[in-house]
Amino acid sequence: MSEKEKSTKKMVTKKVVLHFPKRRVDEPILFRLIKDYDLEFNILKASITPEAEGLMVVELKGEQASYDLGVQYLLNCGVKIQALSQDVTRNEDRCTSCGACVTVCPAGAFSSEPGTMVVRFNSKKCVACGLCIKACPPRAMELHF
């Protein structure tokens, strides 16, 4: 492949939630994403119960065409896919900008504005670890898997 062809390939990085059906939790599905579709993945959160069900939050990276084929493979395997940004939300009416979330977030998804101390949430940085949910006194953070 020429340098020009390499530079025109569109790379994507997306955080998604994968819901594995009971019949698929013991299969090497993510291995196939690497081997067959040349996708990189980073596991951000996982909850797998053998012979029951599985849920993983992953960051997938690769060429757009490979990503699309990989997603189609997952769907064909019965894996449900959601964009992570749809699952972690903040209830703005409940948030008091106390800052508890800022101190516990390992991904830096929260920040306080200098002067006003208003807390901002950047869902693109969020890895859905759930620490902010436990730390939030007014229960403004919500996780919807």
Helices and strands as residue ranges (DSSP letters): H 3-8, E 11-20, G 22-24, H 29-37, E 40-49, E 53-63, H 64-76, E 80-83, G 84-86, E 88-90, H 100-104, E 110-112, E 119-121, H 131-135, E 141-143
